[in-house]
Amino acid sequence: MDFTIKFATYDDLEAADRVERSASRGVYLTDAWHYFSTLKGELVCAYDGERMIGIGRFTVLPDGTGWLETLRVSPDHQRQGVGKSIYKKWAELAKAYGYPSMAMFTGVTNAASSGLAELYGLKTSAQHRGCHLTGFAGGDPHGFKHVYWQRAVQLILPQKDEYHDYMVFNRTFYHINDANAKAFAMEGKVFEDEGSGSYIVCGGRFQQNAALHIAMMGGDIGKCLDFAVNYARAQGIEKISCTFALENEKLEGALYRRGFIADKVNLITKEVVF
């Protein structure tokens, strides 16, 4: 079946929100709309006649790579090729503007999502596990302070192998490189405690009050987590999350000892390089 594909404007937000709410328990498009409008990219919308029936956001990350997110299809139009139409437009966008790659994530048990991505050349590039902490108290800011972007690059890049090339905010997987490290520092997400030689990258993309996301820690992990708890409590945030490569057993153990609980489903990142 053929569908009409358009790029969304603000006037389309209400219809796009209806699609998301009908198709997903994870609703965030309205909250993230302003944030998305500050970035390069497009919200691709599929129509059956005059009715919007599918959406999918192509976001350009700070390093110029494409990130595919918010893919939603109305229940009565699923398995009819709507997702394929959106993926086709995503691929056209990536090639037209010369983006070097595009990627997405899905759960390891979501065969339909994984299979659809593979139709457009995306292959599994990493596997991650998420965990979370709630009901926390205490915390200690220690001597953590924001760092300049040059220092952020010095801290983050050496962790590329240990973190298997990805840092994660709001289930968005960023390659570890100069451009992304610089962006995180400019957004106020990189902190260092010079006295202990420890640092943490934490914050969120949108819905910042829902959870504090830890993307990387180095040095004294205990001090980093003390800071994260203190920072979350100061912001009125009741949940801390961390998503890490399955191979990062050292970090996993440290989180569990602090009381973090593993999420139910592991995640896979799929990517195609042009």
C-alpha positions as CSV (number, residue, x, y, z in Angstrom):
1,M,0.0,0.0,0.0
2,D,1.3,3.5,-0.8
3,F,1.2,6.2,1.8
4,T,1.8,10.0,1.5
5,I,5.0,11.1,3.3
6,K,5.4,14.6,4.7
7,F,7.6,16.5,7.1
8,A,5.8,17.7,10.2
9,T,5.3,21.3,11.2
10,Y,4.2,22.6,14.6
11,D,0.6,22.5,13.3
12,D,1.0,18.7,13.0
13,L,2.0,18.1,16.7
14,E,-1.5,17.3,17.9
15,A,-2.1,14.6,15.2
16,A,1.4,13.2,15.8
17,D,0.7,13.1,19.5
18,R,-2.4,11.1,18.9
19,V,-0.5,8.6,16.8
20,E,2.1,8.2,19.5
21,R,-0.5,7.7,22.3
22,S,-2.3,5.1,20.2
23,A,0.8,3.1,19.4
24,S,3.1,3.3,22.4
25,R,3.2,3.3,26.2
26,G,6.4,5.5,26.0
27,V,4.9,8.9,25.2
28,Y,7.3,11.9,25.0
29,L,6.9,13.6,21.7
30,T,5.0,16.6,23.1
31,D,7.6,17.1,25.8
32,A,10.5,16.7,23.4
33,W,9.1,18.9,20.6
34,H,10.9,22.1,21.6
35,Y,14.1,20.1,22.1
36,F,13.8,18.4,18.7
37,S,13.2,21.9,17.0
38,T,16.7,23.0,18.2
39,L,18.3,20.1,16.3
40,K,18.8,19.2,12.7
41,G,16.4,16.6,11.4
42,E,12.8,16.0,10.5
43,L,9.7,14.3,12.0
44,V,8.6,12.2,9.1
45,C,4.8,11.6,9.0
46,A,2.9,9.0,7.0
47,Y,-0.7,9.7,5.9
48,D,-3.5,7.5,4.6
49,G,-5.5,10.1,2.8
50,E,-5.9,13.1,5.2
51,R,-5.3,11.0,8.3
52,M,-1.8,10.8,9.9
53,I,-1.1,7.2,10.7
54,G,2.6,7.0,11.4
55,I,5.5,9.1,12.6
56,G,9.3,8.7,12.9
57,R,11.9,11.2,13.9
58,F,15.3,11.5,12.1
59,T,17.6,13.4,14.4
60,V,21.1,14.5,13.6
61,L,23.4,14.1,16.6
62,P,26.2,16.5,17.4
63,D,28.8,14.4,15.5
64,G,26.6,14.5,12.3
65,T,25.3,11.0,12.5
66,G,21.6,10.2,12.1
67,W,19.6,8.8,15.0
68,L,16.2,7.1,14.3
69,E,13.6,7.4,17.0
70,T,9.9,7.8,17.9
71,L,8.8,5.4,15.2
72,R,5.1,4.9,15.8
73,V,2.3,3.5,13.7
74,S,-1.4,3.6,14.5
75,P,-2.6,0.1,15.5
76,D,-5.1,-0.2,12.7
77,H,-2.3,0.4,10.1
78,Q,0.4,-1.8,11.5
79,R,1.9,-4.5,9.3
80,Q,0.8,-2.6,6.2
81,G,4.1,-1.1,5.2
82,V,3.9,2.2,7.0
83,G,7.2,1.6,8.9
84,K,8.9,0.7,5.6
85,S,7.7,4.0,4.1
86,I,9.2,6.0,7.0
87,Y,12.5,4.0,6.8
88,K,12.7,4.7,3.1
89,K,12.4,8.4,3.7
90,W,14.9,8.2,6.5
91,A,17.4,6.6,4.2
92,E,16.8,9.3,1.6
93,L,17.4,12.0,4.1
94,A,20.7,10.5,5.2
95,K,22.0,10.1,1.7
96,A,20.7,13.5,0.4
97,Y,22.5,15.4,3.2
98,G,25.6,13.2,3.3
99,Y,25.2,11.9,6.9
100,P,27.8,9.2,7.5
101,S,25.5,6.8,9.2
102,M,22.2,6.2,10.8
103,A,21.3,4.1,13.8
104,M,18.5,3.1,16.2
105,F,17.9,0.9,19.2
106,T,15.4,-1.8,20.0
107,G,14.9,-4.5,22.6
108,V,16.6,-7.9,22.0
109,T,13.1,-9.5,22.0
110,N,11.6,-7.1,19.4
111,A,12.2,-9.2,16.3
112,A,9.8,-7.0,14.2
113,S,11.7,-3.8,14.9
114,S,15.1,-5.5,14.4
115,G,13.9,-7.1,11.1
116,L,12.6,-3.8,9.7
117,A,15.9,-2.1,10.4
118,E,17.8,-4.8,8.8
119,L,15.8,-4.4,5.6
120,Y,17.5,-1.0,5.2
121,G,21.0,-2.3,6.0
122,L,21.2,-1.7,9.7
123,K,23.3,-4.3,11.5
124,T,23.7,-4.9,15.2
125,S,26.7,-2.9,16.5
126,A,26.3,-3.2,20.3
127,Q,24.3,-4.8,23.0
128,H,23.5,-2.9,26.2
129,R,21.8,-3.4,29.6
130,G,20.0,-0.7,31.4
131,C,19.5,-0.5,35.1
132,H,17.9,2.0,37.5
133,L,17.9,3.2,41.1
134,T,14.9,4.6,43.0
135,G,14.1,5.3,46.6
136,F,17.6,6.7,47.2
137,A,18.6,9.1,50.0
138,G,21.7,11.0,51.0
139,G,24.4,11.7,48.5
140,D,27.4,14.0,48.5
141,P,28.4,16.6,46.0
142,H,32.1,16.1,46.9
143,G,34.2,18.4,44.7
144,F,32.5,17.8,41.4
145,K,32.3,20.8,39.1
146,H,31.4,21.4,35.4
147,V,34.4,21.1,33.0
148,Y,35.2,23.0,29.8
149,W,34.7,21.1,26.6
150,Q,38.5,20.6,26.0
151,R,38.7,18.9,29.4
152,A,35.6,16.8,28.6
153,V,37.3,15.5,25.5
154,Q,40.4,14.5,27.5
155,L,38.3,12.6,30.1
156,I,35.8,10.9,27.8
157,L,37.8,9.7,24.8
158,P,40.1,7.3,26.7
159,Q,37.0,5.4,27.9
160,K,36.0,4.4,24.3
161,D,37.1,0.8,24.6
162,E,35.7,0.2,28.1
163,Y,32.3,1.7,27.1
164,H,32.4,-0.1,23.7
165,D,32.1,3.2,21.8
166,Y,28.7,4.4,23.2
167,M,27.4,6.7,25.8
168,V,23.6,6.7,26.4
169,F,21.1,9.4,27.4
170,N,17.4,8.6,27.2
171,R,18.1,5.5,25.2
172,T,19.9,7.5,22.6
173,F,23.3,6.0,21.7
174,Y,26.1,8.5,21.1
175,H,29.4,7.4,19.6
176,I,32.4,8.4,21.8
177,N,34.2,11.0,19.9
178,D,35.3,14.7,20.1
179,A,32.1,16.2,18.7
180,N,29.8,14.4,21.1
181,A,32.1,15.0,24.1
182,K,32.2,18.7,23.3
183,A,28.4,18.9,23.0
184,F,27.9,17.2,26.4
185,A,30.2,19.6,28.1
186,M,28.5,22.6,26.4
187,E,25.2,21.2,27.7
188,G,26.6,21.1,31.3
189,K,26.6,17.3,31.5
190,V,30.3,16.7,32.3
191,F,31.5,17.0,35.9
192,E,35.0,16.4,37.5
193,D,36.2,16.0,41.1
194,E,39.8,17.0,40.6
195,G,40.7,16.0,44.2
196,S,39.8,12.3,43.6
197,G,40.5,12.2,39.8
198,S,36.8,11.2,39.3
199,Y,34.4,12.4,36.6
200,I,30.8,11.7,35.6
201,V,28.8,12.4,32.5
202,C,25.1,12.7,33.4
203,G,21.9,14.5,32.6
204,G,19.2,13.9,30.0
205,R,18.0,14.9,26.5
206,F,14.4,15.7,27.4
207,Q,11.9,14.9,30.2
208,Q,14.8,15.7,32.5
209,N,12.7,15.5,35.6
210,A,11.8,11.8,34.9
211,A,15.3,10.4,35.4
212,L,18.9,11.4,35.7
213,H,20.8,9.4,33.1
214,I,24.4,8.4,33.8
215,A,26.3,8.0,30.5
216,M,29.9,7.5,31.8
217,M,31.9,7.4,35.1
218,G,35.6,7.3,35.8
219,G,37.8,7.2,38.8
220,D,36.1,6.6,42.1
221,I,32.7,5.2,41.1
222,G,31.4,5.5,44.6
223,K,32.1,9.2,44.7
224,C,30.5,9.5,41.2
225,L,27.3,7.8,42.4
226,D,27.3,9.9,45.6
227,F,27.3,13.0,43.3
228,A,24.6,11.5,41.1
229,V,22.3,10.9,44.1
230,N,22.9,14.4,45.5
231,Y,22.4,16.0,42.0
232,A,19.2,14.0,41.4
233,R,17.7,14.9,44.8
234,A,18.6,18.6,44.3
235,Q,16.7,18.5,41.0
236,G,13.7,16.7,42.5
237,I,14.4,13.7,40.3
238,E,13.3,10.3,41.8
239,K,15.1,7.9,39.4
240,I,18.6,7.4,38.2
241,S,19.4,5.2,35.2
242,C,22.5,3.9,33.6
243,T,22.8,2.0,30.3
244,F,26.1,0.2,29.7
245,A,27.6,-2.3,27.3
246,L,27.1,-6.0,28.3
247,E,30.9,-6.4,28.3
248,N,31.4,-3.7,31.0
249,E,31.1,-6.1,33.9
250,K,33.2,-3.8,36.2
251,L,30.6,-1.0,35.9
252,E,27.7,-3.4,36.2
253,G,29.0,-4.8,39.5
254,A,29.5,-1.4,40.9
255,L,26.0,-0.4,40.1
256,Y,24.4,-3.5,41.6
257,R,26.4,-3.1,44.8
258,R,24.9,0.4,45.1
259,G,21.4,-1.0,44.7
260,F,20.6,-0.5,41.0
261,I,18.2,-3.0,39.5
262,A,18.5,-4.4,36.0
263,D,15.8,-3.5,33.4
264,K,13.8,-6.4,32.2
265,V,14.9,-6.3,28.5
266,N,18.4,-5.8,27.1
267,L,18.9,-3.4,24.2
268,I,20.6,-3.7,20.9
269,T,21.9,-0.9,18.7
270,K,21.7,-1.3,15.0
271,E,23.6,0.9,12.5
272,V,24.4,1.3,8.9
273,V,27.4,3.3,7.7
274,F,27.1,4.8,4.2
